């Protein structure tokens, strides 16, 4: 972070944004308080882009609407029950919330929504000190009653009040502490970590949707490893994604294998590096697959003769476990299916290094990966964590070669969408059959031909199809004759 003077100057500059200046003037003229709060203040101090404008006020929702209607292009009140009114002012989307003083029952995380009357009272109910700062407008006065600025300077994560009280009010704040530790590269202070350990079980009262949303945000930070470590070390991961701490398999002097937990964190780091190097935005599917790709190992661990440890079929087992866990966490179906597919396929490439694949094998690799091919490229490369430089280089060279072959075959054959040379309508017309099981069998026959031999053309495909159909009919007739 820059000097204090530079940080304050950035807040002053932010206050001169046309939308903010207009809102400040309007609320002041109406006799109400207004303050920029939370993330925008934090990010301005850190010199980060400020994308969201969040405000707090002592005006109630009806009064907020009355003030913003004349100066905004649009308004929405979907959060009215919680005191929040949204608006578009001077082209900027803003949210303005009445001061809150919620009460919690401590068991179901269902707050009794209550409006407060002071900015300081509103700030104490926020998750972290670095998010509990405000900038009064139009006075341009920093309000920081809980030391958020000092914590920014120190690179420290802690709560405005006692951590056990804050986390007891809303256990999801423990995940937010882990997320901001990863997002900002800050350390969580000892008292806060102790409270996370003590109250980890409280996370079970939070809905799966809120947990998955927060966990997804953590994974999408630039360096999620620190946050994941914190979740595991405090026991929070045991509550909602126990497959990760389960990767910490016991290693003894007689049964040698890699530390699967550390390996998985390294694969995640490397997947993010490939993501950036190949020009992709942060990708939740890839990152979930990287973190979870070996979760089938604990269930498939076997000590072979000589003390060698094997994990046969951990790809298939892991795929099923991942699908089950992501479904429980209410991730959407597309994300769940994509992650499960990547885990199922993540070992497929390693057969490539054992001998040259035929063009047919390359086509099947592309067909099986489908729309996940680019992610599979990155995941497979990231899964190489050996410290043996020679082996690492060999695997990288082999995958370079595979990608080159995929590109060559794709250019020659249109491999991006592998389909038979005849579609279902053509199959039915040629064979004189109606929709049903036989059409599917014929389609799969032609698809196997396409994968084995490449494009055949419609005429050759029809010839092969008729021959297959005739042989199939002859086999059926021979079977019937033998039964008489």
ROKOL-177840 format. One line per 5 residues: number of its first residue (from 1); their letters; for each residue x, y, z of C-alpha. Coordinates in steps of 0.1 Angstrom, whole numbers, plus 5000, padded with zeros to 4 digits. Example, Ala and Ser with C-alpha at 12.3 -4.5 7.8 and 13.67 -1.06 7.14 Angstrom:
<pts>
1> as> 5123,4955,5078  5137,4989,5071
</pts>
This chain:
<pts>
1> xxxxx> 5000,5000,5000  5012,5035,4993  5016,5063,5018  4986,5074,5040  4984,5107,5022
6> xxxxx> 4982,5089,4988  4955,5066,5001  4934,5095,5014  4939,5113,4981  4925,5084,4962
11> xxxxx> 4893,5086,4984  4891,5123,4977  4894,5116,4940  4867,5089,4943  4844,5114,4960
16> xxxxx> 4846,5136,4929  4832,5109,4907  4800,5125,4892  4776,5099,4905  4790,5100,4940
21> xxxxx> 4791,5138,4941  4755,5140,4929  4743,5114,4955  4762,5132,4983  4746,5165,4974
26> xxxxx> 4711,5150,4971  4712,5132,5005  4728,5163,5022  4701,5185,5008  4674,5161,5021
31> xxxxx> 4689,5162,5056  4703,5126,5057  4737,5111,5062  4755,5092,5034  4788,5073,5035
36> xxxxx> 4807,5052,5011  4813,5019,5029  4832,4986,5029  4849,4974,4997  4851,5007,4978
41> xxxxx> 4870,5023,5007  4892,4993,5012  4901,4991,4975  4907,5028,4972  4932,5026,5000
46> xxxxx> 4949,4996,4984  4951,5013,4950  4928,4987,4934  4901,4995,4909  4868,5004,4925
51> xxxxx> 4840,4987,4906  4811,4986,4931  4797,5017,4949  4781,5007,4982  4766,5034,5005
56> xxxxx> 4751,5035,5039  4726,5061,5052  4702,5068,5081  4674,5073,5055  4649,5044,5054
61> xxxxx> 4642,5026,5021  4612,5048,5012  4632,5079,5018  4662,5066,4998  4638,5060,4968
66> xxxxx> 4624,5095,4971  4659,5110,4970  4673,5089,4941  4643,5089,4918  4649,5125,4905
71> xxxxx> 4686,5120,4899  4688,5084,4886  4681,5067,4853  4666,5036,4870  4659,5022,4904
76> xxxxx> 4653,4987,4918  4642,4976,4953  4647,4939,4953  4666,4943,4986  4641,4966,5002
81> xxxxx> 4633,4941,5030  4669,4943,5040  4670,4981,5036  4688,4982,5002  4678,5002,4972
86> xxxxx> 4697,5000,4939  4699,5027,4913  4718,5038,4882  4732,5073,4887  4752,5090,4860
91> xxxxx> 4757,5056,4843  4770,5040,4875  4752,5012,4894  4750,5020,4931  4735,5003,4962
96> xxxxx> 4723,5024,4992  4714,5006,5024  4698,5019,5056  4721,5015,5087  4716,4980,5101
101> xxxxx> 4715,4967,5136  4705,4931,5130  4699,4905,5158  4708,4868,5154  4694,4838,5172
106> xxxxx> 4728,4820,5169  4712,4787,5158  4697,4792,5124  4715,4822,5110  4682,4839,5104
111> xxxxx> 4687,4876,5114  4659,4897,5127  4663,4926,5104  4665,4958,5123  4675,4993,5111
116> xxxxx> 4701,5012,5131  4706,5049,5136  4744,5053,5136  4771,5046,5111  4794,5032,5138
121> xxxxx> 4767,5008,5148  4763,4997,5112  4801,4991,5108  4805,4969,5138  4782,4943,5123
126> xxxxx> 4804,4939,5092  4826,4909,5086  4862,4922,5088  4878,4954,5100  4892,4961,5065
131> xxxxx> 4856,4961,5053  4843,4982,5082  4856,5016,5071  4835,5044,5057  4840,5077,5041
136> xxxxx> 4813,5103,5050  4800,5124,5022  4800,5152,5014  4822,5160,5044  4849,5136,5032
141> xxxxx> 4857,5123,5066  4871,5088,5072  4853,5068,5098  4874,5038,5110  4863,5029,5146
146> xxxxx> 4877,4994,5145  4912,4999,5131  4907,4988,5095  4933,5011,5081  4959,4998,5106
151> xxxxx> 4950,4963,5096  4954,4972,5059  4989,4986,5067  4998,4955,5086  4983,4930,5061
156> xxxxx> 4961,4916,5088  4927,4899,5087  4905,4903,5118  4870,4912,5129  4856,4945,5141
161> xxxxx> 4845,4931,5175  4855,4898,5192  4859,4871,5166  4838,4845,5184  4809,4870,5185
166> xxxxx> 4812,4880,5149  4815,4844,5137  4787,4833,5160  4764,4859,5144  4772,4847,5109
171> xxxxx> 4795,4817,5105  4799,4824,5068  4823,4852,5079  4849,4825,5086  4849,4816,5049
176> xxxxx> 4851,4853,5040  4882,4856,5063  4898,4828,5043  4888,4844,5010  4903,4878,5018
181> xxxxx> 4935,4862,5031  4938,4847,4996  4926,4877,4977  4949,4902,4995  4977,4880,5006
186> xxxxx> 4971,4890,5042  4976,4869,5073  4947,4860,5096  4955,4870,5132  4959,4843,5159
191> xxxxx> 4927,4852,5178  4906,4851,5146  4921,4817,5136  4914,4803,5171  4878,4814,5168
196> xxxxx> 4875,4797,5134  4887,4765,5149  4864,4768,5179  4833,4776,5158  4840,4756,5127
201> xxxxx> 4810,4733,5134  4787,4764,5133  4792,4765,5095  4767,4736,5092  4738,4760,5098
206> xxxxx> 4747,4780,5067  4729,4771,5034  4748,4752,5008  4742,4779,4983  4759,4806,5004
211> xxxxx> 4788,4783,5012  4794,4773,4976  4792,4810,4965  4818,4820,4990  4840,4790,4983
216> xxxxx> 4838,4797,4946  4849,4833,4951  4879,4821,4972  4889,4797,4944  4887,4825,4918
221> xxxxx> 4913,4847,4937  4948,4849,4922  4963,4827,4949  4937,4805,4966  4962,4782,4982
226> xxxxx> 4965,4802,5015  4927,4803,5019  4923,4766,5013  4951,4758,5038  4933,4779,5064
231> xxxxx> 4900,4761,5057  4917,4727,5062  4938,4737,5093  4908,4752,5111  4885,4723,5104
236> xxxxx> 4861,4744,5083  4867,4722,5052  4857,4691,5072  4822,4707,5075  4814,4713,5038
241> xxxxx> 4841,4696,5016  4858,4669,5037  4873,4653,5006  4901,4679,5007  4914,4673,5042
246> xxxxx> 4910,4636,5035  4938,4640,5009  4963,4643,5038  4970,4606,5037  4994,4592,5063
251> xxxxx> 5028,4585,5049  5051,4561,5066  5086,4549,5059  5074,4516,5044  5046,4528,5021
256> xxxxx> 5059,4555,4999  5037,4578,4979  5034,4615,4972  5017,4638,4996  4984,4639,4978
261> xxxxx> 4972,4671,4996  5003,4691,4988  5003,4677,4953  4967,4688,4948  4975,4724,4960
266> xxxxx> 5004,4725,4936  4983,4713,4907  4958,4741,4915  4987,4766,4915  5000,4753,4881
271> xxxxx> 4965,4752,4866  4961,4789,4874  4995,4795,4858  4984,4777,4826  4951,4795,4827
276> xxxxx> 4970,4829,4826  4996,4818,4801  4970,4806,4776  4950,4838,4779  4919,4826,4799
281> xxxxx> 4900,4844,4826  4898,4828,4861  4879,4795,4855  4860,4780,4884  4855,4746,4866
286> xxxxx> 4892,4742,4859  4901,4752,4895  4876,4729,4911  4888,4700,4889  4925,4708,4898
291> xxxxx> 4918,4708,4935  4895,4677,4935  4912,4656,4908  4927,4631,4932  4899,4629,4958
296> xxxxx> 4894,4593,4947  4928,4583,4961  4919,4578,4998  4892,4553,4988  4914,4534,4963
301> xxxxx> 4947,4534,4982  4964,4499,4983  4998,4490,4995  5013,4465,4970  5042,4441,4975
306> xxxxx> 5074,4459,4982  5056,4488,4999  5045,4506,4967  5012,4524,4970  4987,4522,4942
311> xxxxx> 4954,4541,4936  4938,4521,4908  4907,4537,4893  4909,4567,4915  4900,4588,4884
316> xxxxx> 4866,4571,4881  4860,4570,4918  4870,4606,4922  4847,4617,4894  4817,4602,4912
321> xxxxx> 4828,4617,4946  4832,4651,4930  4798,4650,4913  4782,4640,4946  4799,4667,4966
326> xxxxx> 4793,4695,4941  4756,4685,4939  4754,4686,4977  4769,4721,4976  4743,4731,4950
331> xxxxx> 4767,4740,4923  4749,4742,4890  4746,4711,4868  4769,4723,4840  4797,4730,4865
336> xxxxx> 4792,4697,4883  4792,4677,4850  4822,4695,4836  4843,4690,4868  4833,4653,4870
341> xxxxx> 4842,4647,4834  4876,4664,4837  4885,4643,4868  4874,4611,4850  4897,4619,4820
346> xxxxx> 4927,4634,4838  4948,4603,4836  4940,4595,4800  4970,4613,4785  4995,4593,4805
351> xxxxx> 4990,4564,4782  5002,4586,4754  5037,4585,4768  5038,4547,4767  5036,4545,4730
356> xxxxx> 5026,4564,4699  4988,4569,4697  4971,4561,4664  4951,4589,4648  4920,4570,4660
361> xxxxx> 4932,4572,4696  4937,4610,4692  4902,4614,4677  4887,4595,4706  4906,4617,4731
366> xxxxx> 4891,4648,4715  4857,4632,4713  4856,4621,4749  4868,4655,4761  4843,4673,4740
371> xxxxx> 4839,4710,4751  4863,4703,4780  4893,4698,4758  4911,4730,4765  4905,4726,4802
376> xxxxx> 4918,4690,4800  4949,4703,4783  4956,4726,4812  4946,4702,4839  4968,4674,4825
381> xxxxx> 4998,4697,4822  4992,4710,4857  4991,4674,4871  5028,4670,4864  5045,4680,4897
386> xxxxx> 5075,4657,4896  5108,4672,4907  5126,4650,4882  5134,4676,4855  5140,4650,4829
391> xxxxx> 5107,4633,4834  5089,4666,4836  5104,4677,4803  5095,4644,4786  5059,4647,4797
396> xxxxx> 5057,4684,4785  5072,4674,4752  5048,4645,4748  5018,4668,4755  5031,4694,4731
401> xxxxx> 5032,4666,4705  4997,4655,4713  4983,4691,4710  5001,4695,4677  4986,4662,4664
406> xxxxx> 4951,4673,4675  4955,4706,4657  4967,4689,4625  4939,4663,4625  4914,4690,4634
411> xxxxx> 4925,4712,4604  4923,4682,4581  4891,4666,4593  4871,4692,4612  4878,4673,4644
416> xxxxx> 4862,4699,4666  4828,4683,4661  4833,4646,4655  4801,4632,4640  4793,4603,4616
421> xxxxx> 4792,4610,4579  4755,4603,4580  4730,4617,4605  4699,4600,4619  4676,4611,4592
426> xxxxx> 4699,4597,4565  4703,4564,4584  4665,4560,4586  4661,4568,4549  4688,4544,4537
431> xxxxx> 4677,4515,4560  4640,4522,4557  4635,4521,4595  4617,4543,4620  4631,4561,4651
436> xxxxx> 4642,4536,4677  4670,4516,4692  4683,4504,4657  4689,4540,4646  4711,4545,4677
441> xxxxx> 4731,4513,4670  4736,4524,4634  4747,4558,4645  4773,4544,4669  4786,4520,4642
446> xxxxx> 4792,4550,4619  4807,4571,4647  4832,4543,4655  4842,4542,4618  4846,4580,4618
451> xxxxx> 4869,4578,4649  4889,4548,4635  4893,4559,4599  4885,4596,4597  4860,4611,4573
456> xxxxx> 4847,4585,4548  4823,4606,4528  4785,4600,4524  4788,4574,4496  4814,4552,4514
461> xxxxx> 4795,4556,4547  4763,4544,4530  4781,4514,4516  4796,4504,4550  4762,4510,4567
466> xxxxx> 4744,4487,4542  4770,4460,4547  4768,4463,4585  4730,4461,4583  4730,4431,4560
471> xxxxx> 4755,4413,4583  4734,4422,4613  4703,4408,4597  4721,4376,4586  4733,4371,4622
476> xxxxx> 4698,4376,4635  4684,4351,4610  4711,4325,4618  4703,4329,4655  4666,4323,4648
481> xxxx> 4673,4293,4626  4695,4277,4652  4668,4279,4678  4642,4260,4658
</pts>
